[in-house]
Amino acid sequence: MRTFLTIYFIGVCTMLFSQTSELKDEIAGINQEMEDAFAAGDMGKLASYYHDDAIMLAPQSEPVRGRSEIDAYWERINNPISWDLEVIAVSPNEKDIYDHAYYAALEKKPPSWRQAGFITETDARGLVYQLGRSSLTVRRNGEEQTSVVDFILVWKYTPEGYRILVDTYSW
């Protein structure tokens, strides 16, 4: 019986690790598509990775809400050069993100969407959480300027694939 339980436990752990690894690969692939759209200057395509009901939150800033505001946010970016989205952690369990050592070590944490009045069920099917670091470079006044932020994305599965429901970041 003990051998059976050990084998069962190992099997379940392997299956969960495999699913999380596949999910991380899928989200990393979407991040790469977003980086490519940015480098090509296709801000409309980049904005299309956001859900129509998405919200973006930055410290001491008004939330950016919904399709038209998300589109306008990205269309304001001129002279894009490159964007690197580092995938630190991906999980269908929000707690995994907040328990991650990288998040715990952040001096400035991304704003909470719950405090902004945006509530989502943490155990809802189809939600995936990503912890990452963004380095976005544009040309301004003839010089390259890079913005580095830590972020949490909440992805929602839709018939078109995963779309960003919440984008919260700190600098």
C-alpha positions as CSV (number, residue, x, y, z in Angstrom):
1,M,0.0,0.0,0.0
2,R,2.8,2.4,0.9
3,T,4.5,1.7,-2.5
4,F,1.2,2.4,-4.3
5,L,0.8,5.7,-2.5
6,T,4.3,6.7,-3.2
7,I,3.9,5.9,-6.9
8,Y,0.6,7.7,-7.0
9,F,2.0,10.8,-5.3
10,I,5.0,10.9,-7.8
11,G,2.6,10.5,-10.7
12,V,0.4,13.3,-9.6
13,C,3.3,15.6,-8.9
14,T,4.8,14.8,-12.3
15,M,1.5,15.5,-14.0
16,L,1.0,18.8,-12.2
17,F,4.6,19.8,-13.0
18,S,4.1,18.9,-16.7
19,Q,0.9,20.9,-16.9
20,T,2.5,23.9,-15.3
21,S,5.5,23.6,-17.5
22,E,3.3,23.5,-20.6
23,L,1.3,26.5,-19.4
24,K,4.5,28.4,-18.8
25,D,5.7,27.6,-22.3
26,E,2.4,28.7,-23.8
27,I,2.4,32.0,-21.9
28,A,6.1,32.5,-22.8
29,G,5.2,32.0,-26.5
30,I,2.5,34.7,-26.3
31,N,5.0,37.0,-24.5
32,Q,7.4,36.4,-27.5
33,E,4.6,37.3,-29.9
34,M,4.0,40.5,-28.0
35,E,7.7,41.4,-28.1
36,D,7.7,40.8,-31.8
37,A,4.6,43.0,-32.3
38,F,6.3,45.8,-30.3
39,A,9.6,45.5,-32.3
40,A,7.6,45.7,-35.5
41,G,5.8,48.8,-34.2
42,D,2.4,47.0,-34.5
43,M,0.8,48.5,-31.3
44,G,-2.7,47.5,-32.5
45,K,-1.6,43.8,-32.6
46,L,0.1,44.2,-29.2
47,A,-3.1,45.7,-27.7
48,S,-5.1,42.8,-29.1
49,Y,-3.5,40.5,-26.5
50,Y,-5.6,42.3,-23.9
51,H,-9.1,41.2,-23.0
52,D,-11.9,43.7,-23.9
53,D,-12.5,44.2,-20.2
54,A,-8.9,44.5,-19.2
55,I,-7.4,46.8,-16.7
56,M,-3.9,48.2,-16.4
57,L,-2.7,49.5,-13.0
58,A,0.5,51.4,-12.3
59,P,1.5,53.2,-9.0
60,Q,0.1,56.7,-8.6
61,S,-1.8,56.5,-11.9
62,E,-5.4,56.2,-12.9
63,P,-6.4,52.8,-14.1
64,V,-6.5,52.1,-17.8
65,R,-9.8,50.3,-18.4
66,G,-11.3,48.5,-21.4
67,R,-10.6,48.1,-25.0
68,S,-10.6,51.8,-26.1
69,E,-8.3,52.9,-23.3
70,I,-6.0,49.9,-23.7
71,D,-5.7,50.6,-27.5
72,A,-5.0,54.3,-26.8
73,Y,-2.4,53.4,-24.2
74,W,-0.4,51.3,-26.6
75,E,-0.9,53.6,-29.7
76,R,0.8,56.5,-27.8
77,I,4.1,54.6,-27.8
78,N,6.3,56.0,-30.6
79,N,9.6,54.8,-31.9
80,P,9.6,51.3,-30.3
81,I,13.0,49.5,-30.3
82,S,12.7,46.4,-28.2
83,W,10.8,44.7,-25.4
84,D,11.9,41.9,-23.3
85,L,9.3,40.1,-21.1
86,E,11.1,37.9,-18.6
87,V,8.8,35.1,-17.4
88,I,9.7,34.4,-13.8
89,A,6.6,32.3,-12.8
90,V,3.4,31.1,-14.3
91,S,0.7,29.3,-12.5
92,P,-3.1,28.7,-12.5
93,N,-2.9,29.3,-8.7
94,E,-2.6,33.0,-7.7
95,K,-1.0,32.0,-4.4
96,D,2.0,30.5,-6.2
97,I,2.8,34.0,-7.5
98,Y,2.5,35.8,-4.2
99,D,4.5,33.0,-2.4
100,H,7.3,33.1,-5.1
101,A,10.7,34.2,-3.7
102,Y,11.1,36.8,-6.5
103,Y,7.8,38.5,-5.5
104,A,8.6,38.4,-1.8
105,A,11.9,40.1,-2.5
106,L,10.4,43.0,-4.5
107,E,10.9,46.3,-2.8
108,K,8.1,47.9,-4.8
109,K,5.2,45.5,-5.5
110,P,2.7,46.0,-8.3
111,P,-0.6,47.5,-7.2
112,S,-3.4,45.1,-6.2
113,W,-6.3,45.0,-8.6
114,R,-8.6,44.2,-5.7
115,Q,-7.7,47.6,-4.1
116,A,-8.6,49.3,-7.4
117,G,-12.1,47.8,-7.3
118,F,-11.4,45.1,-9.8
119,I,-12.4,41.8,-8.4
120,T,-11.8,38.5,-10.0
121,E,-12.4,35.0,-8.6
122,T,-9.0,33.6,-7.7
123,D,-10.0,30.0,-8.4
124,A,-12.0,30.7,-11.6
125,R,-11.3,28.3,-14.3
126,G,-9.3,29.7,-17.2
127,L,-7.3,32.2,-15.2
128,V,-3.5,32.0,-15.3
129,Y,-1.1,34.2,-13.3
130,Q,2.3,35.4,-14.5
131,L,5.0,37.1,-12.6
132,G,7.6,38.8,-14.7
133,R,10.0,41.6,-15.4
134,S,9.7,43.9,-18.4
135,S,12.4,45.9,-20.2
136,L,10.9,48.2,-22.8
137,T,13.1,50.4,-25.0
138,V,12.0,53.3,-27.2
139,R,13.8,56.1,-28.9
140,R,13.0,59.6,-27.5
141,N,14.7,62.8,-28.6
142,G,17.2,60.7,-30.5
143,E,18.2,58.6,-27.5
144,E,17.3,55.2,-26.4
145,Q,15.3,55.1,-23.2
146,T,14.5,51.9,-21.3
147,S,11.8,51.4,-18.8
148,V,12.2,48.4,-16.4
149,V,9.2,47.2,-14.4
150,D,8.1,44.2,-12.4
151,F,4.6,43.0,-13.3
152,I,1.8,40.5,-12.6
153,L,-0.5,39.6,-15.4
154,V,-3.7,37.7,-15.0
155,W,-4.5,35.9,-18.2
156,K,-8.0,34.7,-19.1
157,Y,-8.7,31.9,-21.5
158,T,-11.0,32.9,-24.3
159,P,-12.0,31.2,-27.6
160,E,-9.2,33.2,-29.2
161,G,-6.7,31.9,-26.7
162,Y,-5.3,33.6,-23.6
163,R,-5.8,37.3,-23.2
164,I,-4.6,39.7,-20.5
165,L,-7.4,40.6,-18.1
166,V,-5.2,42.4,-15.5
167,D,-1.8,44.1,-16.1
168,T,-0.4,45.5,-12.9
169,Y,3.2,46.8,-12.6
170,S,5.6,48.8,-10.5
171,W,8.8,50.7,-11.3
